[in-house]
Amino acid sequence: MEPKTTRRGFLALAGATASLAALSQLRALPAQASALPAGSFFSADELAIFGSVAERIVVPGDAAPRFTQTRALETVDRMCTALSPPLTEPLPALLRLVEYGTFVFDFRFARFSRSSAEQQDASLRGWMESRFALRRLGFYALRNLSLLAYYAQDEVWPAIGYAGPLQDRKGAA
């Protein structure tokens, strides 16, 4: 017996795909991350999952702090609060899928956040190189959010040779 595909299920999948595609193309963080609205988009568990994922995606050099040693998680949370709800709606489900997808995609009986660094890297590589476009888009959405939030942190800038915004520099017009 063939599984029945409903119109509503198809439209939900299409909407999630469009949202993840838009998030995967996200390029620039708002100029002032502190100007984003207050509130929490993710739950504490989802932020912990995002932190685990971002720690494996963002690999800083020796002089730079790690992702979770910055305020990048708070920046992601506040940025997602400011973005369009239809755009960010799939993110909590995506984080849960990454966390528990190791059972389905990697055939391992350990959640993503409780896996070793090598297993986490292999799991994320599976997302990045998946034959399923939706899974690849999910990876790129998480990657872009992680990188944008990390490199928006003031404490990261000296390690990459960035002096900061021109309007904040002394003597700048």
Stockholm file with secondary structure:
# STOCKHOLM 1.0

chainA/1-173         MEPKTTRRGFLALAGATASLAALSQLRALPAQASALPAGSFFSADELAIFGSVAERIVVPGDAAPRFTQTRALETVDRMCTALSPPLTEPLPALLRLVEYGTFVFDFRFARFSRSSAEQQDASLRGWMESRFALRRLGFYALRNLSLLAYYAQDEVWPAIGYAGPLQDRKGAA
#=GR chainA/1-173 SS CCCCCCHHHHHHHHHHHHHHHHHHTCCCCCSCGGGSCCSCSSCHHHHHHHHHHHHHHCCCCTTSCCGGGTTHHHHHHHHHHHSCHHHHTTHHHHHHHHHHHHHHHSCCSSCGGGSCHHHHHHHHHHHHTCSSHHHHHHHHHHHHHHHHHHHTSGGGHHHHTCCCCGGGSTTCC
#=GC SS_cons         CCCCCCHHHHHHHHHHHHHHHHHHTCCCCCSCGGGSCCSCSSCHHHHHHHHHHHHHHCCCCTTSCCGGGTTHHHHHHHHHHHSCHHHHTTHHHHHHHHHHHHHHHSCCSSCGGGSCHHHHHHHHHHHHTCSSHHHHHHHHHHHHHHHHHHHTSGGGHHHHTCCCCGGGSTTCC
//
